[in-house]
Amino acid sequence: MGEVLTTMKIMPDSPEVDLEAIKSTIESSMPEGAKLHDIAEEPIAFGLVAIILNFITDDGEGGSEPVEEMVSAIDGVASIEITGVGRLM
């Protein structure tokens, strides 16, 4: 089985949300079978900053779903969007 790199954009509830707390929770709560690759911040508008999460999973069916569910359950997260998926060679 191959591996897939998935990019997820995480939008906080408001500009006042503690992004470091969200990033720390993600780092400590990655589900089994998912490996954190990178976390970055992307300014959006009016002080709102998105978190860009890159993680690696197996290319099996539903590979990113556990990560999506984990991130969606974090306090302060308004929405998530998968913005990229690519197979690693």
N, CA, C and O atoms as CSV, one atom per row, in Angstrom:
chain,resi,resn,atom,element,x,y,z
A,1,MET,N,N,0.839,-1.181,0.000
A,1,MET,CA,C,0.000,0.000,0.000
A,1,MET,C,C,0.882,1.242,0.000
A,1,MET,O,O,1.928,1.263,0.648
A,2,GLY,N,N,0.466,2.270,-0.720
A,2,GLY,CA,C,1.211,3.516,-0.771
A,2,GLY,C,C,0.784,4.476,0.318
A,2,GLY,O,O,-0.089,4.181,1.134
A,3,GLU,N,N,1.424,5.633,0.310
A,3,GLU,CA,C,1.087,6.673,1.273
A,3,GLU,C,C,0.569,7.902,0.542
A,3,GLU,O,O,0.926,8.164,-0.606
A,4,VAL,N,N,-0.284,8.650,1.241
A,4,VAL,CA,C,-0.920,9.834,0.683
A,4,VAL,C,C,-0.624,11.024,1.589
A,4,VAL,O,O,-0.740,10.925,2.810
A,5,LEU,N,N,-0.240,12.155,0.984
A,5,LEU,CA,C,-0.073,13.409,1.713
A,5,LEU,C,C,-1.340,14.225,1.507
A,5,LEU,O,O,-1.711,14.543,0.377
A,6,THR,N,N,-1.999,14.557,2.607
A,6,THR,CA,C,-3.244,15.322,2.555
A,6,THR,C,C,-3.009,16.695,3.170
A,6,THR,O,O,-2.364,16.815,4.211
A,7,THR,N,N,-3.538,17.730,2.519
A,7,THR,CA,C,-3.471,19.098,3.032
A,7,THR,C,C,-4.866,19.517,3.461
A,7,THR,O,O,-5.828,19.381,2.705
A,8,MET,N,N,-4.964,20.029,4.686
A,8,MET,CA,C,-6.247,20.438,5.260
A,8,MET,C,C,-6.151,21.889,5.722
A,8,MET,O,O,-5.189,22.271,6.389
A,9,LYS,N,N,-7.150,22.696,5.366
A,9,LYS,CA,C,-7.241,24.074,5.853
A,9,LYS,C,C,-8.232,24.079,7.012
A,9,LYS,O,O,-9.372,23.638,6.871
A,10,ILE,N,N,-7.783,24.580,8.151
A,10,ILE,CA,C,-8.589,24.611,9.367
A,10,ILE,C,C,-8.909,26.065,9.681
A,10,ILE,O,O,-8.011,26.879,9.895
A,11,MET,N,N,-10.205,26.383,9.707
A,11,MET,CA,C,-10.637,27.750,10.003
A,11,MET,C,C,-11.096,27.841,11.460
A,11,MET,O,O,-11.948,27.063,11.891
A,12,PRO,N,N,-10.537,28.784,12.216
A,12,PRO,CA,C,-10.971,28.968,13.603
A,12,PRO,C,C,-12.308,29.714,13.672
A,12,PRO,O,O,-12.748,30.330,12.701
A,13,ASP,N,N,-12.943,29.641,14.855
A,13,ASP,CA,C,-14.219,30.326,15.077
A,13,ASP,C,C,-14.098,31.840,14.933
A,13,ASP,O,O,-15.006,32.494,14.420
A,14,SER,N,N,-12.968,32.397,15.389
A,14,SER,CA,C,-12.781,33.848,15.365
A,14,SER,C,C,-11.287,34.166,15.428
A,14,SER,O,O,-10.473,33.277,15.680
A,15,PRO,N,N,-10.927,35.431,15.200
A,15,PRO,CA,C,-9.510,35.812,15.305
A,15,PRO,C,C,-8.950,35.672,16.728
A,15,PRO,O,O,-7.733,35.620,16.912
A,16,GLU,N,N,-9.827,35.612,17.725
A,16,GLU,CA,C,-9.388,35.524,19.118
A,16,GLU,C,C,-9.032,34.108,19.556
A,16,GLU,O,O,-8.504,33.926,20.653
A,17,VAL,N,N,-9.305,33.107,18.736
A,17,VAL,CA,C,-9.034,31.715,19.102
A,17,VAL,C,C,-7.528,31.507,19.238
A,17,VAL,O,O,-6.749,32.035,18.443
A,18,ASP,N,N,-7.121,30.738,20.246
A,18,ASP,CA,C,-5.709,30.435,20.490
A,18,ASP,C,C,-5.236,29.370,19.495
A,18,ASP,O,O,-5.472,28.179,19.695
A,19,LEU,N,N,-4.567,29.807,18.422
A,19,LEU,CA,C,-4.102,28.884,17.387
A,19,LEU,C,C,-3.046,27.920,17.915
A,19,LEU,O,O,-2.979,26.771,17.481
A,20,GLU,N,N,-2.226,28.384,18.848
A,20,GLU,CA,C,-1.191,27.503,19.409
A,20,GLU,C,C,-1.829,26.340,20.162
A,20,GLU,O,O,-1.308,25.225,20.124
A,21,ALA,N,N,-2.943,26.582,20.841
A,21,ALA,CA,C,-3.639,25.503,21.550
A,21,ALA,C,C,-4.210,24.492,20.564
A,21,ALA,O,O,-4.148,23.286,20.805
A,22,ILE,N,N,-4.766,24.975,19.456
A,22,ILE,CA,C,-5.293,24.066,18.430
A,22,ILE,C,C,-4.157,23.240,17.840
A,22,ILE,O,O,-4.290,22.025,17.689
A,23,LYS,N,N,-3.043,23.882,17.505
A,23,LYS,CA,C,-1.906,23.159,16.922
A,23,LYS,C,C,-1.345,22.130,17.900
A,23,LYS,O,O,-0.986,21.022,17.499
A,24,SER,N,N,-1.270,22.486,19.164
A,24,SER,CA,C,-0.770,21.566,20.181
A,24,SER,C,C,-1.685,20.351,20.323
A,24,SER,O,O,-1.214,19.222,20.460
A,25,THR,N,N,-2.995,20.592,20.290
A,25,THR,CA,C,-3.959,19.490,20.374
A,25,THR,C,C,-3.827,18.565,19.175
A,25,THR,O,O,-3.874,17.344,19.324
A,26,ILE,N,N,-3.662,19.135,17.995
A,26,ILE,CA,C,-3.486,18.318,16.785
A,26,ILE,C,C,-2.231,17.458,16.915
A,26,ILE,O,O,-2.268,16.258,16.645
A,27,GLU,N,N,-1.124,18.067,17.328
A,27,GLU,CA,C,0.143,17.340,17.445
A,27,GLU,C,C,0.042,16.178,18.426
A,27,GLU,O,O,0.624,15.119,18.191
A,28,SER,N,N,-0.687,16.365,19.516
A,28,SER,CA,C,-0.759,15.324,20.546
A,28,SER,C,C,-1.886,14.319,20.315
A,28,SER,O,O,-1.966,13.315,21.023
A,29,SER,N,N,-2.758,14.572,19.339
A,29,SER,CA,C,-3.944,13.725,19.158
A,29,SER,C,C,-4.042,13.060,17.796
A,29,SER,O,O,-5.110,12.568,17.434
A,30,MET,N,N,-2.959,13.032,17.032
A,30,MET,CA,C,-3.036,12.404,15.705
A,30,MET,C,C,-3.452,10.943,15.855
A,30,MET,O,O,-2.861,10.208,16.647
A,31,PRO,N,N,-4.468,10.517,15.097
A,31,PRO,CA,C,-4.946,9.136,15.196
A,31,PRO,C,C,-3.892,8.134,14.721
A,31,PRO,O,O,-2.972,8.481,13.980
A,32,GLU,N,N,-4.047,6.900,15.160
A,32,GLU,CA,C,-3.149,5.835,14.721
A,32,GLU,C,C,-3.240,5.698,13.205
A,32,GLU,O,O,-4.330,5.734,12.635
A,33,GLY,N,N,-2.110,5.543,12.567
A,33,GLY,CA,C,-2.077,5.407,11.114
A,33,GLY,C,C,-1.887,6.719,10.382
A,33,GLY,O,O,-1.727,6.727,9.161
A,34,ALA,N,N,-1.903,7.841,11.114
A,34,ALA,CA,C,-1.691,9.158,10.507
A,34,ALA,C,C,-0.421,9.757,11.099
A,34,ALA,O,O,-0.192,9.678,12.306
A,35,LYS,N,N,0.402,10.357,10.242
A,35,LYS,CA,C,1.642,10.984,10.687
A,35,LYS,C,C,1.605,12.466,10.333
A,35,LYS,O,O,1.326,12.841,9.194
A,36,LEU,N,N,1.890,13.293,11.321
A,36,LEU,CA,C,1.965,14.734,11.101
A,36,LEU,C,C,3.179,15.039,10.232
A,36,LEU,O,O,4.283,14.573,10.517
A,37,HIS,N,N,2.980,15.813,9.183
A,37,HIS,CA,C,4.094,16.211,8.314
A,37,HIS,C,C,4.480,17.666,8.572
A,37,HIS,O,O,5.664,17.981,8.697
A,38,ASP,N,N,3.477,18.564,8.652
A,38,ASP,CA,C,3.771,19.989,8.781
A,38,ASP,C,C,2.517,20.733,9.241
A,38,ASP,O,O,1.396,20.362,8.892
A,39,ILE,N,N,2.726,21.778,10.022
A,39,ILE,CA,C,1.640,22.691,10.397
A,39,ILE,C,C,2.137,24.107,10.135
A,39,ILE,O,O,3.238,24.472,10.546
A,40,ALA,N,N,1.313,24.907,9.444
A,40,ALA,CA,C,1.669,26.297,9.151
A,40,ALA,C,C,0.439,27.174,9.368
A,40,ALA,O,O,-0.670,26.675,9.562
A,41,GLU,N,N,0.653,28.482,9.334
A,41,GLU,CA,C,-0.446,29.442,9.446
A,41,GLU,C,C,-0.550,30.229,8.151
A,41,GLU,O,O,0.457,30.529,7.509
A,42,GLU,N,N,-1.790,30.562,7.771
A,42,GLU,CA,C,-2.042,31.334,6.552
A,42,GLU,C,C,-3.005,32.473,6.877
A,42,GLU,O,O,-4.167,32.218,7.194
A,43,PRO,N,N,-2.543,33.730,6.802
A,43,PRO,CA,C,-3.446,34.859,7.037
A,43,PRO,C,C,-4.574,34.861,6.001
A,43,PRO,O,O,-4.337,34.645,4.812
A,44,ILE,N,N,-5.801,35.108,6.466
A,44,ILE,CA,C,-6.961,35.122,5.574
A,44,ILE,C,C,-7.422,36.570,5.360
A,44,ILE,O,O,-7.217,37.125,4.280
A,45,ALA,N,N,-8.031,37.178,6.359
A,45,ALA,CA,C,-8.493,38.565,6.268
A,45,ALA,C,C,-8.933,39.043,7.644
A,45,ALA,O,O,-9.371,38.250,8.477
A,46,PHE,N,N,-8.812,40.344,7.872
A,46,PHE,CA,C,-9.314,40.984,9.086
A,46,PHE,C,C,-8.824,40.296,10.356
A,46,PHE,O,O,-9.581,40.161,11.317
A,47,GLY,N,N,-7.571,39.864,10.369
A,47,GLY,CA,C,-6.989,39.236,11.542
A,47,GLY,C,C,-7.252,37.749,11.674
A,47,GLY,O,O,-6.715,37.110,12.579
A,48,LEU,N,N,-8.059,37.185,10.800
A,48,LEU,CA,C,-8.347,35.752,10.845
A,48,LEU,C,C,-7.199,34.983,10.192
A,48,LEU,O,O,-6.752,35.324,9.097
A,49,VAL,N,N,-6.733,33.951,10.875
A,49,VAL,CA,C,-5.611,33.146,10.388
A,49,VAL,C,C,-6.038,31.683,10.356
A,49,VAL,O,O,-6.551,31.159,11.345
A,50,ALA,N,N,-5.826,31.028,9.217
A,50,ALA,CA,C,-6.135,29.605,9.079
A,50,ALA,C,C,-4.900,28.785,9.431
A,50,ALA,O,O,-3.769,29.260,9.318
A,51,ILE,N,N,-5.132,27.554,9.858
A,51,ILE,CA,C,-4.053,26.600,10.083
A,51,ILE,C,C,-4.024,25.666,8.880
A,51,ILE,O,O,-5.055,25.127,8.478
A,52,ILE,N,N,-2.841,25.478,8.311
A,52,ILE,CA,C,-2.666,24.552,7.189
A,52,ILE,C,C,-1.953,23.321,7.738
A,52,ILE,O,O,-0.813,23.396,8.198
A,53,LEU,N,N,-2.644,22.189,7.680
A,53,LEU,CA,C,-2.140,20.930,8.224
A,53,LEU,C,C,-1.821,19.976,7.086
A,53,LEU,O,O,-2.665,19.730,6.223
A,54,ASN,N,N,-0.615,19.440,7.079
A,54,ASN,CA,C,-0.217,18.404,6.127
A,54,ASN,C,C,0.049,17.133,6.918
A,54,ASN,O,O,0.820,17.140,7.878
A,55,PHE,N,N,-0.594,16.037,6.509
A,55,PHE,CA,C,-0.393,14.770,7.206
A,55,PHE,C,C,-0.355,13.623,6.209
A,55,PHE,O,O,-0.855,13.733,5.089
A,56,ILE,N,N,0.250,12.521,6.638
A,56,ILE,CA,C,0.445,11.358,5.779
A,56,ILE,C,C,-0.371,10.191,6.323
A,56,ILE,O,O,-0.350,9.910,7.521
A,57,THR,N,N,-1.094,9.510,5.424
A,57,THR,CA,C,-1.852,8.309,5.769
A,57,THR,C,C,-1.645,7.266,4.677
A,57,THR,O,O,-1.093,7.564,3.618
A,58,ASP,N,N,-2.093,6.038,4.946
A,58,ASP,CA,C,-2.101,5.015,3.908
A,58,ASP,C,C,-3.147,5.392,2.874
A,58,ASP,O,O,-4.073,6.149,3.165
A,59,ASP,N,N,-2.997,4.860,1.658
A,59,ASP,CA,C,-3.927,5.222,0.589
A,59,ASP,C,C,-5.200,4.381,0.576
A,59,ASP,O,O,-5.911,4.351,-0.428
A,60,GLY,N,N,-5.490,3.707,1.668
A,60,GLY,CA,C,-6.725,2.927,1.764
A,60,GLY,C,C,-7.946,3.820,1.864
A,60,GLY,O,O,-7.834,5.026,2.088
A,61,GLU,N,N,-9.103,3.220,1.696
A,61,GLU,CA,C,-10.368,3.952,1.739
A,61,GLU,C,C,-10.557,4.615,3.105
A,61,GLU,O,O,-10.323,3.992,4.140
A,62,GLY,N,N,-10.979,5.875,3.100
A,62,GLY,CA,C,-11.252,6.603,4.340
A,62,GLY,C,C,-10.009,6.981,5.119
A,62,GLY,O,O,-10.082,7.177,6.332
A,63,GLY,N,N,-8.876,7.087,4.458
A,63,GLY,CA,C,-7.610,7.342,5.136
A,63,GLY,C,C,-7.559,8.620,5.941
A,63,GLY,O,O,-6.929,8.653,6.998
A,64,SER,N,N,-8.210,9.685,5.469
A,64,SER,CA,C,-8.140,10.969,6.172
A,64,SER,C,C,-9.297,11.175,7.151
A,64,SER,O,O,-9.268,12.124,7.933
A,65,GLU,N,N,-10.299,10.321,7.126
A,65,GLU,CA,C,-11.483,10.527,7.970
A,65,GLU,C,C,-11.185,10.607,9.464
A,65,GLU,O,O,-11.742,11.476,10.134
A,66,PRO,N,N,-10.327,9.738,10.026
A,66,PRO,CA,C,-10.045,9.881,11.466
A,66,PRO,C,C,-9.430,11.235,11.820
A,66,PRO,O,O,-9.735,11.796,12.873
A,67,VAL,N,N,-8.574,11.761,10.953
A,67,VAL,CA,C,-7.963,13.074,11.210
A,67,VAL,C,C,-9.025,14.163,11.087
A,67,VAL,O,O,-9.072,15.074,11.913
A,68,GLU,N,N,-9.873,14.079,10.068
A,68,GLU,CA,C,-10.944,15.059,9.893
A,68,GLU,C,C,-11.850,15.094,11.121
A,68,GLU,O,O,-12.201,16.172,11.602
A,69,GLU,N,N,-12.229,13.927,11.628
A,69,GLU,CA,C,-13.104,13.857,12.804
A,69,GLU,C,C,-12.416,14.419,14.039
A,69,GLU,O,O,-13.040,15.135,14.822
A,70,MET,N,N,-11.131,14.103,14.222
A,70,MET,CA,C,-10.389,14.592,15.375
A,70,MET,C,C,-10.285,16.115,15.345
A,70,MET,O,O,-10.531,16.771,16.357
A,71,VAL,N,N,-9.923,16.681,14.196
A,71,VAL,CA,C,-9.756,18.135,14.090
A,71,VAL,C,C,-11.100,18.840,14.258
A,71,VAL,O,O,-11.170,19.874,14.923
A,72,SER,N,N,-12.157,18.305,13.674
A,72,SER,CA,C,-13.486,18.923,13.777
A,72,SER,C,C,-13.977,18.998,15.217
A,72,SER,O,O,-14.766,19.879,15.557
A,73,ALA,N,N,-13.517,18.079,16.065
A,73,ALA,CA,C,-13.977,18.029,17.451
A,73,ALA,C,C,-13.220,18.987,18.374
A,73,ALA,O,O,-13.594,19.133,19.538
A,74,ILE,N,N,-12.179,19.634,17.888
A,74,ILE,CA,C,-11.383,20.542,18.723
A,74,ILE,C,C,-12.145,21.844,18.950
A,74,ILE,O,O,-12.688,22.428,18.012
A,75,ASP,N,N,-12.181,22.297,20.220
A,75,ASP,CA,C,-12.819,23.575,20.543
A,75,ASP,C,C,-12.114,24.703,19.801
A,75,ASP,O,O,-10.885,24.759,19.767
A,76,GLY,N,N,-12.895,25.600,19.208
A,76,GLY,CA,C,-12.347,26.741,18.490
A,76,GLY,C,C,-12.238,26.527,16.995
A,76,GLY,O,O,-11.930,27.467,16.262
A,77,VAL,N,N,-12.485,25.302,16.520
A,77,VAL,CA,C,-12.432,25.023,15.085
A,77,VAL,C,C,-13.827,25.212,14.499
A,77,VAL,O,O,-14.781,24.559,14.922
A,78,ALA,N,N,-13.937,26.114,13.517
A,78,ALA,CA,C,-15.225,26.380,12.874
A,78,ALA,C,C,-15.466,25.431,11.712
A,78,ALA,O,O,-16.570,24.912,11.552
A,79,SER,N,N,-14.427,25.196,10.889
A,79,SER,CA,C,-14.599,24.330,9.721
A,79,SER,C,C,-13.251,23.795,9.265
A,79,SER,O,O,-12.194,24.332,9.598
A,80,ILE,N,N,-13.326,22.714,8.489
A,80,ILE,CA,C,-12.130,22.159,7.865
A,80,ILE,C,C,-12.425,21.945,6.389
A,80,ILE,O,O,-13.573,21.753,5.989
A,81,GLU,N,N,-11.364,21.982,5.587
A,81,GLU,CA,C,-11.500,21.750,4.151
A,81,GLU,C,C,-10.254,21.020,3.668
A,81,GLU,O,O,-9.132,21.453,3.929
A,82,ILE,N,N,-10.454,19.920,2.969
A,82,ILE,CA,C,-9.335,19.220,2.349
A,82,ILE,C,C,-9.006,19.979,1.066
A,82,ILE,O,O,-9.832,20.064,0.157
A,83,THR,N,N,-7.796,20.527,0.999
A,83,THR,CA,C,-7.420,21.354,-0.154
A,83,THR,C,C,-6.456,20.652,-1.097
A,83,THR,O,O,-6.183,21.148,-2.190
A,84,GLY,N,N,-5.940,19.502,-0.682
A,84,GLY,CA,C,-5.033,18.780,-1.559
A,84,GLY,C,C,-4.804,17.362,-1.095
A,84,GLY,O,O,-4.757,17.085,0.104
A,85,VAL,N,N,-4.662,16.460,-2.060
A,85,VAL,CA,C,-4.346,15.064,-1.784
A,85,VAL,C,C,-3.386,14.603,-2.869
A,85,VAL,O,O,-3.657,14.775,-4.057
A,86,GLY,N,N,-2.273,14.021,-2.467
A,86,GLY,CA,C,-1.310,13.535,-3.444
A,86,GLY,C,C,-0.626,12.276,-2.958
A,86,GLY,O,O,-0.333,12.132,-1.771
A,87,ARG,N,N,-0.377,11.380,-3.870
A,87,ARG,CA,C,0.275,10.121,-3.519
A,87,ARG,C,C,1.783,10.337,-3.442
A,87,ARG,O,O,2.378,10.978,-4.308
A,88,LEU,N,N,2.388,9.790,-2.392
A,88,LEU,CA,C,3.833,9.887,-2.212
A,88,LEU,C,C,4.506,8.731,-2.927
A,88,LEU,O,O,4.013,7.603,-2.908
A,89,MET,N,N,5.617,9.014,-3.550
A,89,MET,CA,C,6.365,7.963,-4.261
A,89,MET,C,C,7.487,7.452,-3.397
A,89,MET,O,O,8.232,6.565,-3.814
